[in-house]
Amino acid sequence: VASGDFVTATLWAVNVAGRGENRSDGLRFAVVPSADVGVVYSEYTNSSGLPQAVLTWRPPSDTGYGDNYTVPVDSYRLEVARCASFAPRCVILDTERAPRQNATAPLTTQEQYPMQLFITVDQQEGYPYWYRVTSTNFWGDSAARVLRRDFVRIISNNGIVDLPDSTVPIPIAIVDAETVHIWIDGAISTSVAMHISGFPQIRYPFNLEAGFSIPSAGWTATPSFTLISSNVPLGTSLDLAPPVPPQEVLDRCSQPCFGRGTWTVLPMPSRTAQYQVYYFTYPDAVLTGMAPSQGPIGGGNTIRIKMTDFRGPQTRQAAGLANLPAAEAGRMKLEVWFVLGGLRFNATKVDLADISTSATASERAYEAIVTIPESPAGAQGVAGVEVFVGGSRLELTTTVTQALFEYVGTKLTGLSPLNAQLNPGSGGEVLTVELANMPPSSPVAISVGGRPCPEIPGTRSSAAIAIGVQIYIRCQAPELPVAMAPTVNVTVYVVDIARYFSASWEYRLPPPPVIQADTVSVGGVQVGTAAFKALSSVNKFPVTITIDNALPRNGINVDRVYAVFHGTSIGMGEVTSQASFFPPVVNLRATFSTPGIPAVGFVPISVYVCDSNNGTEACLLVNQTSDGGGLVIEFWDNNVPDIYRLAPKVHPPTGRSVMVLCVSKLRGTLTAPFNVYVGGETPEKKATVYGQITLTDWKQKGAGYQALESDPLVSRFFSGMSEQTASEIAQAAAETEELALQTLSPANAGLQTVIVLARPPEYAGEYAAAGVSPAQEVVLSLWSAGINTRITNSLQYAREPSGAATAVAATSDGSARTGLDGDVPLTISLFGFALVYHPSDVVVTFGFSSGPARVAVTRLRSSTPSETKLEVVVPVPVVAETLNVTVHPSFLPSNEAVFTFEFFDDRIPVVLSSAPYRHYQQEASPPGSIITATVTRVTTAALVQIEFTGSLAAKSLVTPSSITPAPLSGEGAAVIAFDVPAVSSLFLGVVRMRVYADGKASDPLNVEFVAVPSTPPVVRRVAP
């Protein structure tokens, strides 16, 4: 029979009378209780205030009985396991509880149900536990009912560091290799009080693994901590000591250096929490200046040391370390030490002041006025300067200035003048020797270049300087041989201290003689070297020159002057001309004559200045002029014409310009035929000649000039050319006239000089990189009496631009903007622009939103290949706007420049009327009166205010209480009403009032504030 099978048992009672009636019962065999005890888990807080687990259950639905002869539940067994299942290795606590017998109750109710058992096993909060309840009857144990629950359940999925806030890195200042300052809520701590929520109860430190890393430096560490308390509801509290990274780790990690810490629960690695820190060092104070940086050995001078330091959170000031803010406030003592030769002396006096320009900035600027002590070593040398605050050294970062101070003993500090001319004949020089901190009355021996420089008696003086006392000694430096230049050694021997001092001094050689270029004259006319010319003639013309530096003090004595004309190349030969001169005082002025030998060409001239000494003459060649060239004269043949000047020198390649040829010495040939060619004497390179006139006619604008101007192109060119082109042509004519006056009589100069006007032919040749052609020869071919006279000059062509130009524009105030009145001059500079010769050649258009408007060029200032500059008058706009302005040549639209120009609304409100005029002045409360004013240009303003200005620039602003449009009174006009403000006594009397509309102020008008009467009114009369 198997357990649980139903069987029928029949029982007979037998005695002598026979077998009795049977009794049959249906029974189950060997049945254990069912497992459905309905275990329920709960927790409560016991009398000790600690959580405790409670299990309750009811009886099984089947205790193992088959009828009224029941098999009762003998006991219940409770098992509690700390592991994930009831494995053999688990520590299990068995608890048996037998039912109480109660004969008066059914067997199944002999227990008080539901049964309840308080778990007394020591359980750790936050960990899972397994509970098993087993029923037992006569036949054995029921199947187990197993229940898993967390003892004090953790709500969150993971741990959270909520104190300090894990989302905000903890600032940690590295003070030194062993000390850190942890900044928590603006205060310093040596450890971090940390709280973690979402962890199970941690009973022992080894149940919590602490990790730490600085990822950017590849460094890991294990921080130490102290476990304070731990339970699930209140969380885990501990005290963390963050690790201190070694210096080499900090060097690999830029500041601030971020680190990450982790907490891992053992043996539950799935439970972790993280926090962040960042390491930094307090910013050092900075030495920004120290002056002076030298002083006497005996001290006593003052120096100014300028430094910057920091105040506020996370600074040395807040940390209580050495800092200048505390020293300035008197909370820490400031000391400045000077260290030299292993010895240290403290400054005798230190005054510190905050010189910051901002009262609230955390970075502060300080100046310490320090009285320097005596040299610690008692001798000269460079001392280190150390600053101590509160007994601790203040580290100073140095950038521009080093923390060094030089103690200066006797020192040669300077020589004056810095150089001198010491050549024979110069007379030497008075030399001032500057010695610091020498015995003031000590004798000295001074030498220059090894030769004595005797002290000038009675000239020694002294003066206080930054490094002590300076002694000035004057001596007479001797003349020295020229061979000793350019430097000589100055030696000073100070007798009382038996020390030598030396320095190099510049020996300046005298300047070489040079001919003044601009004072050269021929025949009494001052021409300068640029136009040094004379007529080729048998007549001799006087030439006068001025020679600088030919003086005795420069070692040059003058006994004779002569000039040599080197004319061999033109058939003149070498001709010497003796010169007359006056003994030089400031300079040498000499006059000699031209050779008087007819020859044409350029002749160099050498001038000699000679000195006779004991019958021996030494001559010095002077062939250099002050303009850097030599002295060269040109001898002219009056019978040979010349294109002396040509203007302009640069032309466009399309034949849009006129060239002016200034031809000199052209006698009686005005009616002779001639041609002008540019770049070659071929038909296609022949210029169009408009005509020629004499220079006299040109200057007087006579009949010939009028005839030339009748040509439309010439007339347009002359009337419209730029100021720069006109100046170039006028200069060419003037220089040609000057030449004529030198080589011809005044009567013939204007008649034998001719102005030729011609239009250059078109050019299709090559251009250099700058867009300008090589020089093109200009030939004037003149036939007279069967003889061809060919004279030349040159010009260049400028390539027409192929693309857009650029422009820069500005009004008189330097900006590309103006108000709505317009009508102001605008200067436009164009780059990469075609050459133009008339204002109408330039099209200037303002791109108004209402439609484009072309404006005329009012002034053409210049037009060259590099820049064209012109002026226009800005038109009057309709509305305020920013627009594009285009500029292009009328003949080349693609060569367009574009720039922006702004028209801004500069119109101000206008107060048309205001009333009343007089008001009471009250300071405590407004007088209650109202001013009304009619003002233009306010209806569209976003902000309207009225400003009152009293004495001492006192101001009061009010806002209108109402604005009523009054369109008939003017543009944007309105009647505004506003309360008279409460004002101080500074407003008594006549006060200026302005109306502001969106920041634009009206012109001021006057109102008057009077005092409130202090006496009661008096009734003068009642009528009737």
Order of alpha helices (4+ residues) and beta strands (2+ residues): beta-beta-beta-beta-beta-beta-beta-beta-beta-beta-beta-beta-beta-beta-beta-beta-beta-beta-beta-beta-beta-alpha-beta-beta-beta-beta-beta-alpha-alpha-beta-beta-beta-beta-beta-beta-beta-beta-beta-beta-beta-beta-beta-beta-beta-beta-beta-beta-beta-beta-beta-beta-beta-beta-beta-beta-beta-beta-beta-beta-beta-beta-beta-alpha-alpha-alpha-alpha-alpha-beta-beta-beta-beta-beta-beta-beta-beta-beta-beta-beta-beta-beta-beta-beta-beta-beta-beta-beta-beta-beta-beta
